[in-house]
Every structure is written in structure tokens, then in C-alpha cells.
Amino acid sequence: MKFKNWFLLILLFLFAGINAQIKNPVKFKFTVNELGNNQYEAVLNATLESGWHIYSRDIPEDTGIPTEYIVSGKNIELIGKFQEVGKKHEEFSEAFGGTIIFYSNAAGFKQKFKLKDGTKPGEVVAEITYQTCDDRVCLAPNTLEFTQKITPKGVSEDAVAPTEEVKDSVKTAETVVENPAKTKVTATETSKLDPKQLKIASIDFKKPLTDCGTEAVVATENYWMYLFLGFIGGLIALLTPCVFPMIPLTVSFFTKGSQNKAKGKRDALIYGFFILMIFVLLSVPFHLIDGIAGNIFNEISTSVWLNIVFFVIFIFFAGSFFGYYDISLPSSIANKSSKAEEAGGIIGIFFMALTLVIVSFSCTGPILGSLLGGSLSGSSHIPTLLTLALTGFGLAWAIIFGLLALFPQALQSLPKSGGWMNTVKVVLGFIELALALKFLSKADLVSKTFLIKRELFIAIWIVVGIGVVLYLFGLIRFPHDDKKPKISLTRKILGILGIGFVIYLIQGLIPAERPKMQLLSGILPPLNVSYFHDEKDGILGMKPEHDFFNAIELAKKENKPILIDFTGYGCENCRKMEEFVWSEPDILPILQNDVVLASLYVDDKEELPEDQKTKIDLGEGQVKKVKTIGDRWSLFQQINFNNNSQPHYVLITPDGKVINTPVSGYMDKKDFKKFLECGVNYYKNSK
């Protein structure tokens, strides 16, 4: 079979046989608007599915792939540079160590032009190169062409013929581009691609040899973690001087203040429910703001000034916990709520719960502020996460009050109020200081001043940790501490744990070949913001192959399976996998010793030889170009593995057979290790 026909069959398989794993989260619409005075505007509008984004052309170097929009054509003269239209979002990327600029939901690109000869028609060719990503994966950079004829009024469309280039690139398609699985694809007359570059005909990538480790790996937002953290925050708040003394008083009011004991317990449970409801209601305004202003939280969470404000607020919270001043809401609010309790019944119980929340604000405010700050810096689903955190917070209070109301005899086992509650507050003050540095560090990273290096951050945390230890052992005191505090066994145990944490932090000051302190990943500045950072070839001491067929030869020589790593220079999730998962001590040895690593960059901009370039018609005037090494590996991934997302991992034998089901996206260590060990062990046992 001639290569031309063979390649055509491959392309037909690519777009007619691909299943749902091929993602197409962005749709384009190309129009040409007449502006008058022989001027026109080539407009390309992009609509993105929820959760996906497309990068701006203004994205910093060495981060994502900037969007490029080029307009050319017959009888066309450009006017100025192209413009981007839409709401830009800026977010600091810890994986890239810089601020990325992108569009969500929608984006537009405009280029003004005029006809060189207004008495003749023209033909516009618009080309866009872009990359789309979400929180889990990035898709390979894509290049599309759009064409449209321009015919001035009173001029015949046949006055000028299209160029040979346009005729080659524009084909008739049967269906729309939004569903590439049903799109007719044809190769251009000049399409040539050396089969040695893909070797699809001689390698069987279809069915895995084993089904071990093939459970779907789906990265989802860890909602339960925020609920749990909120619950822990609520329990801690219960131990503070503002809340703890009120527990026995409130429970006793319900269980002893009513002649009907059953009614008293029922009212106490209703009281706990109202506490939970009040905390949940505190998150409602954030949902309204998010609904009105789109990704406003994403913007403010990466704002330099907002992070500095949070830094100052957390320092202020710390001073309150240390006992230098109190933070409280205006007394008039508490008085009005307390007076409303006289209404009695369910309404009165509600205002009792509201009064508790208000008067305890001096202790709970900083903790709630920490939950808000953590949500703002933790995810793109901020209102939801904040609701879960506040739900956990209120749930802790509701459970404690409810259980004690049902079992009032348990009140006798509660510890008595005393100086230990102030100890809880002071320790929280040190925690607030540590968290404050996180916000200052983020402001430093986003502004690219890079003054707070990774080692400096760790050193400050060490100082804070030493402060906690000295306080717990009674070597330093704060305003509300006893003059001669009793160092209980609990304080001593916590002090010893504090010493252990300080020792753990110290290792971060020592340079090492691979990342340390994975427990603090996402909190510490990224690895490249360091006094010891030195760019070296390779990844984590490894030098992967960047050509699949070189990897095949090496694998045959070393008798090892091949781990194909479909990646990209602009793939943030790929960097996260390398730093946070590959570097793990039980993962890295497998990558170093048991596999041949083939990292294929789908955004490699080095151009292919002219006889290996091609174009694929997608319909509606859109043409997919294959002109770079990155395009080749992207096509290679799609043809053989029905997938176009990165990172994407495939384990194969040296003779080209898939060992187990490939996995995609950022995943936790457990899932990735299971995938690796499954394939490696199967290969070793089958030899």
C-alpha cells in the first residue's frame, strides 16, 4: 500500500474511531465583520467548557503555551496587531513558579485588516495556536486554520481565484467540528509523513496484556478534607476561653430549666441544629459573589495586595490569641440578639444560638478567618469548600452540644476551666503566625520579587516552632498566663512533638538532589525559588529519552519495559506529578531502575522536515496542522491511545505491546505506584 493511502487510513481511524477519551473542551466560531471604508475584522470566538482555560498571549515565558492568532490571505493587508477579548484571570502557579494568565468560559481574538485592492475580492486565512488545561490535565497544543472569502459590494466572487495554498488546505467536510469523532478527514495532496516516525503498522498498542492496576484514576477535589479541617477547627474553638465555659451552662439550661426533660433535650438538639445552620449561612454570600462575578475568588486569591492584607490580618489574629488585645463584634449586635431570645419557642432558641456565635467571635473569628484564607488559596471551587469547612465547624459544635444534652452526666467528665484554655489560645497564635507567612510568600511569588526563598520560609517556621516549644515548656510567657504556670504532661508531650517538627523542618535547609518535605508541598515556595537551585539536565537525576523509537532500542538492549510519558513544557500538572509524585522515595527508584522513561513533549516547537508536514481538514474551514515534533507526538498519542491529555502514562513492552491500561492526569502516589508496580511486575514475571 502506498504511504499516502496508508496515512489516509490512519487519519480516518484517528477521527472516526476515537472514543470519548479524546477531549475537545473548546469550540471556535470564525466570522469576518465589515467595518466600512474597506476595513474588516477577522473575529475568532472560543467557548470553553466549565473548568477549562486557554492561555493568553501575555503569559510569561517558560510557563504555559501562549495563544497565537495569525491572519493572512490573498489581497489582505493587516491593520495593527491582533487583540484579545474577554475576562483575563491571573493565578500564581507553584509548578511554574510564575503567574499564568488565562481565559475561562470564553475568549475572543480580533484582527483588523483591509483589502489591498478594494475592487477585487480577497480570501482570509486565520490560524490559531492554543493550549487548553484544567485542574487535572493539559491538552496538547493545537493549531487550526479558518478560511473565508471577502467580496466587496458590486464585485464578482470569481474576480480572483484562491491561492494554491488555500486550495490545498480547504476541503469539504460532512459534519461540524464540535464532534471530531464524526468528522470526515482527508489528507492534503502534499501530506507526507515518514512511517518510521510513527511505526503504527508494526506495533500493537490496542489491547493491554493484563488488567491489573486498571482501576480508573480520577482526581477530584478533596472535599472531605475541608469538611474534616472545619470539624477539627470547630473542636479546637470549643476549647477556647470564649466557648468552653458556656458548654455546661448552656446544656444545663436546657436539661434542668424545663420541667419536661424530654422537651429540654429536644430544645438542646434544636439549639445545636441552629448553630450548624448559622455557620453554614455564613458561606452563602460567597456563593452569591461567585455567581455574580465569575472567577472573582480565583482573581483575589492571587492578588498581591489581598495576600498582603491576609498576612496583616493573620498577624493581627496572632496578637489577639497571645492576649495583647481582644477582637470582638460591636456589643450592640450581641445585645440585640440576646434581647431577641425573649421571644421564646423555636425563635428564641435560634437567637440563643446566634448570641453564642456572636459573643464567642473573639476566639472563633481568627479560626474562621483561617478557614476563609485556606479556602481562598486552596482551590478553584472556593464557595463550595468554604461551605464545607464552615459545615464541619458548626457540626463539631452541634454534635458536642447535642450529645451532652442527651447524656448530661457526661458534663461531669469535662475538664474544668482554667489556664489550659489560654495555652490553647497561645498555641493557636503561633499557628496564625506560621500561616501568615504563607500569604506573604504568595504575594512575593506572584509579584516575582522572590525575596522569600524556600530556605528562608523554612527558617522562619523553625523560629516559630522553637517559640511554641519554649512556650509549652514554660520558658516564655504571655499576658494572660499564670506567673508560675504548671507544665502538665500534655504540654510536655506537645513540646516534644514540637521539637520533632522543628527537626523535620531543618532537613529542608540542606540541599538535596530530590525534593524533601512532601508533607508541606503546596505550602512551601516551589523548588526553583531557592538559594541552592541550579538548573540541570534531566528530571530528578534521570535523563529520559525524548524520541519514542530511541527508547524502544534502549529498552530492547536493557530488557526493560518502556514508560511513555506524554508531557509538555507548558503542562503544569506534569510538573506537579514530577515534583510531588515522581520524587517520592518509593516511586523514584522504579523510574530510575525498572523502566526506560520516554518523555514525549507534545508542545515541542522544533519543526519537522518539510516532507513530514501535513494538514488535516476538520470541517467548516478548520484545518489541523502537523508541522512540529510536538504535533507528531500529539498525533502519535491520539492515534494509538485514543487520548489527547497530558500527563498521560503508558507502559509497553520493547516489542510494542501495552502492558496495562494507561492512566491520565495528576494522581496521588498510591494510584501511580499501583499502576507502575502492576506493569513492571507483569513484565518481569513474563520474561
HELIX and SHEET records of a PDB file:
HELIX    1   1 PHE A    3  ALA A   16  1                                  14    
HELIX    2   2 GLU A  157  ALA A  159  5                                   3    
HELIX    3   3 GLU A  164  SER A  169  1                                   6    
HELIX    4   4 PRO A  180  LYS A  182  5                                   3    
HELIX    5   5 PRO A  195  GLN A  197  5                                   3    
HELIX    6   6 ILE A  200  SER A  202  5                                   3    
HELIX    7   7 TYR A  223  LEU A  238  1                                  16    
HELIX    8   8 MET A  246  LYS A  256  1                                  11    
HELIX    9   9 LYS A  261  LEU A  281  1                                  21    
HELIX   10  10 VAL A  284  ALA A  293  1                                  10    
HELIX   11  11 ILE A  296  SER A  301  1                                   6    
HELIX   12  12 VAL A  304  PHE A  322  1                                  19    
HELIX   13  13 SER A  331  ALA A  340  1                                  10    
HELIX   14  14 GLU A  341  ALA A  343  5                                   3    
HELIX   15  15 GLY A  345  VAL A  359  1                                  15    
HELIX   16  16 PHE A  361  LEU A  376  1                                  16    
HELIX   17  17 ILE A  382  LEU A  406  1                                  25    
HELIX   18  18 PRO A  408  SER A  413  5                                   6    
HELIX   19  19 GLY A  419  VAL A  446  1                                  28    
HELIX   20  20 ARG A  454  LEU A  472  1                                  19    
HELIX   21  21 LEU A  489  ILE A  506  1                                  18    
HELIX   22  22 GLN A  507  LEU A  509  5                                   3    
HELIX   23  23 GLN A  518  LEU A  520  5                                   3    
HELIX   24  24 PHE A  548  GLU A  558  1                                  11    
HELIX   25  25 GLU A  572  MET A  577  1                                   6    
HELIX   26  26 GLU A  578  TRP A  582  3                                   5    
HELIX   27  27 LEU A  588  ASN A  593  1                                   6    
HELIX   28  28 GLU A  610  GLN A  612  5                                   3    
HELIX   29  29 ILE A  629  PHE A  641  1                                  13    
HELIX   30  30 LYS A  669  SER A  686  1                                  18    
SHEET    1   A 4 VAL A  26  GLY A  36  0                                        
SHEET    2   A 4 GLN A  39  LEU A  48 -1                                        
SHEET    3   A 4 ALA A 106  LEU A 115 -1                                        
SHEET    4   A 4 ILE A  76  VAL A  85 -1                                        
SHEET    1   B 4 LYS A  88  SER A  93  0                                        
SHEET    2   B 4 GLY A  98  SER A 104 -1                                        
SHEET    3   B 4 HIS A  53  TYR A  55 -1                                        
SHEET    4   B 4 THR A 132  CYS A 133 -1                                        
SHEET    1   C 5 GLU A  68  LYS A  74  0                                        
SHEET    2   C 5 GLY A 122  TYR A 130 -1                                        
SHEET    3   C 5 ASN A 142  ILE A 150 -1                                        
SHEET    4   C 5 GLN A 622  VAL A 626 -1                                        
SHEET    5   C 5 THR A 614  GLY A 619 -1                                        
SHEET    1   D 2 CYS A 138  LEU A 139  0                                        
SHEET    2   D 2 SER A 645  GLN A 646 -1                                        
SHEET    1   E 4 VAL A 596  TYR A 601  0                                        
SHEET    2   E 4 ILE A 562  THR A 567  1                                        
SHEET    3   E 4 HIS A 648  ILE A 652 -1                                        
SHEET    4   E 4 VAL A 663  SER A 664 -1                                        
END                                                                             
